[in-house]
């Protein structure tokens, strides 16, 4: 299983201070610019369809519509992860350029595993919403919740791997499952982020969560750093310069 890394930056063009400036005001303004740009583009490309979800009736029959609205979400988050990795490494003043490069490189690869995942989650949601009519034991609902949580944790690993490494879909699936157990602290951190997302929806609204997709992608990127370091070291084919080639 061999992969190639790409960071969207091309050759290193110099230290961040060359473009941003060395002063704290310049660096602070650059951070704000990155957060606003990446957050706005993530909402624009992946969050807008989710904005209609609160308008739907709370009925299990709407599960397919919710799933359809969620399809653009993963490519947008992968592009945000791609951009945030540049931000955490050697940032410049072009967050939009890195976001769109990540979107172009990763969208199709992400959709190959995300669409089946969303379909399974829709089935789980529809089934959970009809437990009363099915007259099955209440514990079955707990099983469905565990299945949904496991799928989302796996998808989070698949997301950061797809945004960082050029891998076949089946290799993404295998590695995402492997790192759930191999990096338990990362898995626990991702679970905490999912719980936080649920809390935001319960205490505020779905729209607030949509608005926070950019910062959520940043938190996911930082949390997944051990997974990305290990996967890059083990599954990257080095070039003559000692760095993995980018697409």
C-alpha positions as CSV (number, residue, x, y, z in Angstrom):
1,X,0.0,0.0,0.0
2,X,1.9,3.1,-1.3
3,X,0.7,6.7,-1.2
4,X,1.9,10.1,-2.2
5,X,1.5,13.1,0.0
6,X,0.7,16.6,-1.2
7,X,0.4,19.7,0.9
8,X,-1.0,22.1,-1.7
9,X,1.9,24.5,-1.3
10,X,4.3,23.5,-4.0
11,X,7.9,24.3,-3.2
12,X,8.5,26.3,0.0
13,X,8.7,29.9,-1.0
14,X,10.1,31.2,2.3
15,X,9.2,31.8,5.9
16,X,5.7,33.0,6.8
17,X,7.1,36.3,7.9
18,X,8.1,37.0,4.2
19,X,4.4,37.6,3.3
20,X,2.6,38.0,6.6
21,X,5.1,40.2,8.5
22,X,6.8,39.6,11.8
23,X,4.7,41.8,14.0
24,X,2.0,40.4,16.3
25,X,-0.7,42.6,14.7
26,X,0.2,41.2,11.2
27,X,0.2,37.7,12.5
28,X,-3.1,38.2,14.3
29,X,-4.7,39.7,11.2
30,X,-3.5,36.8,9.1
31,X,-5.1,34.3,11.6
32,X,-8.4,36.1,11.4
33,X,-8.2,36.2,7.6
34,X,-7.6,32.4,7.5
35,X,-10.4,31.6,9.9
36,X,-12.9,33.8,8.1
37,X,-11.9,32.6,4.6
38,X,-11.7,28.9,5.3
39,X,-14.9,29.0,7.4
40,X,-16.8,30.9,4.7
41,X,-15.7,28.6,1.9
42,X,-16.5,25.5,4.0
43,X,-20.0,26.8,4.6
44,X,-20.4,27.8,1.0
45,X,-19.4,24.5,-0.5
46,X,-20.6,22.0,2.2
47,X,-22.9,23.8,4.7
48,X,-25.5,25.5,2.7
49,X,-27.5,22.3,1.9
50,X,-27.5,21.4,5.6
51,X,-29.2,24.8,6.4
52,X,-32.5,23.4,5.1
53,X,-32.4,20.4,7.5
54,X,-34.0,22.4,10.4
55,X,-36.9,23.3,8.0
56,X,-37.7,19.6,7.5
57,X,-40.3,17.9,9.6
58,X,-38.9,15.7,12.4
59,X,-39.9,12.5,10.7
60,X,-37.9,9.4,9.8
61,X,-39.1,9.5,6.3
62,X,-37.0,12.6,5.8
63,X,-33.8,10.7,6.5
64,X,-33.0,10.3,2.7
65,X,-33.3,14.1,2.3
66,X,-31.0,14.8,5.2
67,X,-28.5,12.3,3.7
68,X,-28.7,14.0,0.4
69,X,-28.0,17.4,2.0
70,X,-25.0,15.9,3.8
71,X,-23.3,14.6,0.6
72,X,-21.4,17.9,-0.1
73,X,-20.2,18.1,3.5
74,X,-17.3,15.7,3.5
75,X,-15.5,17.2,0.3
76,X,-15.8,20.7,1.9
77,X,-14.4,19.5,5.2
78,X,-11.6,17.7,3.4
79,X,-10.7,20.9,1.5
80,X,-10.7,22.7,4.9
81,X,-8.4,20.1,6.4
82,X,-6.1,20.5,3.4
83,X,-6.0,24.2,4.0
84,X,-5.6,24.0,7.7
85,X,-2.6,21.8,7.4
86,X,-0.9,24.6,5.5
87,X,-2.0,27.1,8.1
88,X,-0.4,24.9,10.9
89,X,2.8,24.4,8.9
90,X,3.9,27.4,6.7
91,X,1.0,29.7,6.2
92,X,0.8,32.5,3.7
93,X,-2.0,35.0,2.8
94,X,-3.7,32.6,0.3
95,X,-6.1,30.4,2.3
96,X,-8.7,30.4,-0.5
97,X,-6.1,29.1,-3.0
98,X,-5.2,26.2,-0.7
99,X,-8.9,25.5,0.0
100,X,-9.8,25.3,-3.6
101,X,-6.7,23.2,-4.4
102,X,-7.7,20.8,-1.7
103,X,-11.2,20.6,-3.0
104,X,-10.1,19.9,-6.5
105,X,-7.7,17.2,-5.4
106,X,-9.8,15.4,-2.9
107,X,-13.5,15.8,-3.7
108,X,-14.0,12.8,-5.9
109,X,-11.8,10.5,-3.7
110,X,-13.8,11.6,-0.6
111,X,-17.2,11.0,-2.3
112,X,-16.2,7.4,-3.1
113,X,-16.4,6.5,0.5
114,X,-18.6,9.2,1.9
115,X,-21.7,8.5,-0.3
116,X,-22.0,4.9,0.9
117,X,-21.4,6.1,4.5
118,X,-24.2,8.6,4.3
119,X,-26.5,6.0,2.8
120,X,-25.8,3.6,5.7
121,X,-26.3,6.4,8.2
122,X,-29.6,7.3,6.5
123,X,-30.8,3.7,6.9
124,X,-29.7,3.7,10.5
125,X,-31.6,6.9,11.1
126,X,-34.7,5.7,9.4
127,X,-34.6,2.5,11.4
128,X,-34.0,4.3,14.7
129,X,-37.0,6.6,14.0
130,X,-39.3,3.6,13.4
131,X,-38.4,1.5,16.4
132,X,-41.8,2.1,18.0
133,X,-43.7,0.8,15.0
134,X,-41.4,-2.2,14.7
135,X,-42.0,-3.2,18.3
136,X,-38.4,-4.3,18.9
137,X,-36.5,-4.2,22.2
138,X,-35.4,-0.7,23.4
139,X,-31.8,-1.9,23.5
140,X,-31.9,-2.1,19.7
141,X,-31.9,1.7,19.7
142,X,-28.6,1.8,21.7
143,X,-27.1,-0.6,19.2
144,X,-28.0,1.7,16.3
145,X,-26.6,4.7,18.2
146,X,-23.3,2.8,18.7
147,X,-23.2,1.9,15.0
148,X,-23.8,5.5,13.9
149,X,-21.1,6.8,16.3
150,X,-18.6,4.2,15.0
151,X,-19.4,5.1,11.4
152,X,-18.8,8.8,12.1
153,X,-15.6,8.1,14.0
154,X,-14.4,6.0,11.1
155,X,-15.5,8.7,8.6
156,X,-13.5,11.4,10.5
157,X,-10.3,9.3,10.1
158,X,-11.1,8.6,6.5
159,X,-11.6,12.4,6.0
160,X,-8.2,13.5,7.3
161,X,-6.4,10.6,5.5
162,X,-8.1,11.4,2.2
163,X,-7.2,15.1,2.6
164,X,-3.5,14.3,3.3
165,X,-2.6,11.2,1.4
166,X,-3.3,10.0,-2.1
167,X,-4.7,6.5,-1.4
168,X,-7.0,4.0,-3.0
169,X,-10.5,4.0,-1.5
170,X,-10.1,0.5,0.0
171,X,-6.8,1.6,1.6
172,X,-8.5,4.7,3.1
173,X,-11.2,2.4,4.5
174,X,-8.7,0.0,6.0
175,X,-6.5,2.6,7.6
176,X,-9.4,4.6,8.9
177,X,-10.6,1.5,10.8
178,X,-7.0,0.6,11.9
179,X,-6.4,4.0,13.5
180,X,-9.6,3.8,15.5
181,X,-7.8,1.2,17.7
182,X,-4.2,2.1,17.0
183,X,-4.6,5.7,18.2
184,X,-7.2,5.6,21.0
185,X,-6.5,9.1,22.2
186,X,-7.2,10.5,18.7
187,X,-10.4,8.4,18.6
188,X,-11.4,9.8,22.0
189,X,-10.7,13.3,20.9
190,X,-12.8,12.8,17.8
191,X,-15.6,11.4,19.9
192,X,-15.4,14.5,22.1
193,X,-15.8,16.7,19.0
194,X,-18.9,14.8,17.9
195,X,-20.4,15.2,21.4
196,X,-19.6,18.9,21.2
197,X,-21.4,19.1,17.8
198,X,-24.5,17.4,19.3
199,X,-24.4,19.8,22.2
200,X,-24.2,22.8,19.9
201,X,-27.3,21.6,18.0
202,X,-29.2,20.8,21.2
203,X,-28.3,24.1,23.0
204,X,-28.5,26.4,20.0
205,X,-29.5,25.3,16.5
206,X,-28.3,23.4,13.4
207,X,-27.4,26.7,11.8
208,X,-24.9,27.5,14.5
209,X,-23.2,24.2,13.8
210,X,-23.1,24.9,10.1
211,X,-21.4,28.3,10.8
212,X,-18.8,26.5,12.9
213,X,-17.8,24.0,10.3
214,X,-14.5,25.7,9.5
215,X,-13.3,25.8,13.2
216,X,-14.5,22.2,13.5
217,X,-12.3,21.2,10.6
218,X,-9.3,22.9,12.3
219,X,-10.0,21.1,15.6
220,X,-10.3,17.8,13.7
221,X,-7.0,18.5,11.9
222,X,-5.1,19.2,15.1
223,X,-6.6,16.2,16.9
224,X,-5.7,13.9,14.0
225,X,-2.0,15.0,14.0
226,X,-0.7,11.7,15.4
227,X,-2.6,9.7,12.8
228,X,-1.4,11.9,10.0
229,X,2.3,11.8,11.2
230,X,2.2,8.0,11.4
231,X,0.4,7.4,8.1
232,X,2.7,9.9,6.3
233,X,5.8,8.2,7.7
234,X,4.6,4.7,6.9
235,X,2.8,5.1,3.6
236,X,4.6,7.9,1.9
237,X,6.9,7.2,-1.0
238,X,9.8,9.6,-0.6
239,X,11.3,11.7,-3.5
240,X,14.9,12.5,-4.2
241,X,14.5,15.5,-1.9
242,X,13.1,13.5,1.0
243,X,9.6,14.8,0.7
244,X,6.5,13.0,-0.7
245,X,5.4,14.4,-4.1
246,X,2.2,16.2,-4.2
247,X,-0.5,15.7,-6.9
